[in-house]
């Protein structure tokens, strides 16, 4: 007589997320990503065109995003307190934002190209 082993399938023990969990995670990730982009833009714009880096903490991302969304015409107003005074005007801010978005796009295309290049090279070697 042979003993049967009862192996559990790995997919049976995965955590399942329902739709509301996915929505909450998506909103949080979007808020964090957008906040980080704004924070980086403020740092770059302040250093290039303003009176230095605004020095806002990363813990202030949510406040920066909420204030930015309410008045996108004056991006410096999104930063807390004295940080507003070192940021340049909206034109310079948005130039920096477009540069960061362009850089991110170029990096994404470059990484995608490398992924396909090395993926094709592995497939040809077998």
Backbone torsions as a table, in degrees:
resi	resn	phi	psi	omega
1	UNK	NA	138.0	-175.0
2	UNK	-107.0	133.0	177.7
3	UNK	-79.4	135.2	178.5
4	UNK	-96.4	135.0	177.4
5	UNK	-92.4	140.0	179.6
6	UNK	-106.7	91.0	176.4
7	UNK	-89.1	136.2	177.4
8	UNK	-89.3	142.6	178.9
9	UNK	-73.7	135.7	-176.7
10	UNK	-58.5	-31.5	-177.1
11	UNK	-71.2	-16.2	180.0
12	UNK	-72.7	-22.2	-175.7
13	UNK	-105.4	7.4	177.7
14	UNK	-73.1	145.6	175.9
15	UNK	-71.7	136.5	178.0
16	UNK	-106.5	135.8	178.8
17	UNK	-110.0	130.1	176.5
18	UNK	-84.8	177.7	-173.4
19	UNK	-60.7	-40.6	-178.8
20	UNK	-66.0	-36.1	176.3
21	UNK	-64.1	-41.2	-179.9
22	UNK	-66.1	-38.8	178.6
23	UNK	-65.9	-45.1	179.6
24	UNK	-62.1	-45.2	178.7
25	UNK	-62.8	-42.8	179.6
26	UNK	-63.0	-43.3	178.7
27	UNK	-65.0	-43.8	179.2
28	UNK	-63.0	-43.5	179.7
29	UNK	-65.6	-40.6	178.2
30	UNK	-65.0	-44.5	179.0
31	UNK	-61.2	-44.3	178.9
32	UNK	-65.5	-44.4	-179.9
33	UNK	-63.7	-44.8	179.3
34	UNK	-66.5	-40.5	177.8
35	UNK	-63.1	-41.3	178.7
36	UNK	-65.5	-40.6	176.9
37	UNK	-61.7	-45.0	178.1
38	UNK	-63.5	-41.8	-179.9
39	UNK	-62.0	-46.4	178.3
40	UNK	-62.5	-39.0	178.6
41	UNK	-64.0	-43.1	177.9
42	UNK	-62.3	-41.7	178.2
43	UNK	-62.6	-46.4	-179.7
44	UNK	-65.8	-47.4	-178.7
45	UNK	-63.9	-40.5	179.1
46	UNK	-64.7	-39.9	-179.5
47	UNK	-73.1	-38.0	-177.0
48	UNK	-82.9	-43.4	-171.4
49	UNK	-118.7	-12.8	-175.7
50	UNK	-105.1	-152.8	-177.7
51	UNK	-103.0	27.2	179.0
52	UNK	120.7	178.3	-179.5
53	UNK	-70.8	139.7	-179.6
54	UNK	-66.6	-25.2	176.1
55	UNK	69.3	24.3	177.7
56	UNK	-71.9	142.2	178.1
57	UNK	-73.6	153.4	176.0
58	UNK	-65.7	-20.8	178.4
59	UNK	-69.7	-12.3	-179.2
60	UNK	-95.5	11.8	-176.7
61	UNK	-58.3	-45.0	-176.7
62	UNK	-62.4	-45.1	178.3
63	UNK	-62.4	-41.0	178.5
64	UNK	-62.4	-44.9	-179.8
65	UNK	-63.2	-47.3	-177.6
66	UNK	-64.1	-40.7	178.5
67	UNK	-70.7	-35.8	179.0
68	UNK	-64.4	-43.4	-177.9
69	UNK	-65.2	-33.3	-179.1
70	UNK	-74.0	-26.8	179.4
71	UNK	-146.0	75.5	-178.4
72	UNK	-69.8	-14.0	178.6
73	UNK	-72.8	-19.2	178.0
74	UNK	-130.6	78.2	-174.0
75	UNK	-61.5	-30.0	-179.5
76	UNK	-62.9	-27.3	179.9
77	UNK	-67.7	-13.3	179.5
78	UNK	-76.5	-23.0	-177.9
79	UNK	-82.9	149.8	-178.4
80	UNK	-76.5	147.4	169.8
81	UNK	43.2	-126.4	-174.4
82	UNK	-67.6	-17.9	179.6
83	UNK	-63.3	-26.4	-179.7
84	UNK	-64.0	-32.7	-174.2
85	UNK	-72.8	-20.1	-177.4
86	UNK	-94.7	-10.6	-178.6
87	UNK	-83.1	147.5	178.2
88	UNK	-77.8	-174.7	178.9
89	UNK	-71.9	177.0	-176.3
90	UNK	-61.6	-36.4	-176.8
91	UNK	-63.3	-49.0	-179.7
92	UNK	-65.4	-37.4	178.6
93	UNK	-61.4	-47.7	-177.7
94	UNK	-71.5	-27.6	173.2
95	UNK	-63.2	-44.5	178.1
96	UNK	-64.6	-39.9	177.9
97	UNK	-61.4	-45.3	178.4
98	UNK	-64.3	-37.6	177.4
99	UNK	-63.5	-43.6	178.6
100	UNK	-65.4	-40.6	177.2
101	UNK	-64.5	-41.2	177.5
102	UNK	-64.0	-41.0	177.5
103	UNK	-63.4	-43.8	177.6
104	UNK	-62.3	-40.7	178.2
105	UNK	-64.2	-45.1	179.9
106	UNK	-63.7	-41.3	177.9
107	UNK	-63.9	-40.5	178.5
108	UNK	-62.7	-44.7	178.1
109	UNK	-63.9	-40.9	179.1
110	UNK	-63.8	-44.8	178.4
111	UNK	-65.2	-38.1	177.6
112	UNK	-63.8	-42.1	178.3
113	UNK	-62.7	-45.3	178.8
114	UNK	-62.8	-40.7	179.4
115	UNK	-59.0	-47.3	-179.9
116	UNK	-69.0	-37.7	-179.6
117	UNK	-62.8	-49.9	-178.8
118	UNK	-74.3	-29.3	175.9
119	UNK	-66.9	-40.7	177.7
120	UNK	-68.2	-37.3	-179.2
121	UNK	-65.5	-38.3	177.9
122	UNK	-66.8	-39.3	-179.5
123	UNK	-66.6	-30.0	-179.1
124	UNK	-79.1	-24.1	-176.9
125	UNK	-76.4	-16.5	-177.8
126	UNK	-95.3	NA	NA
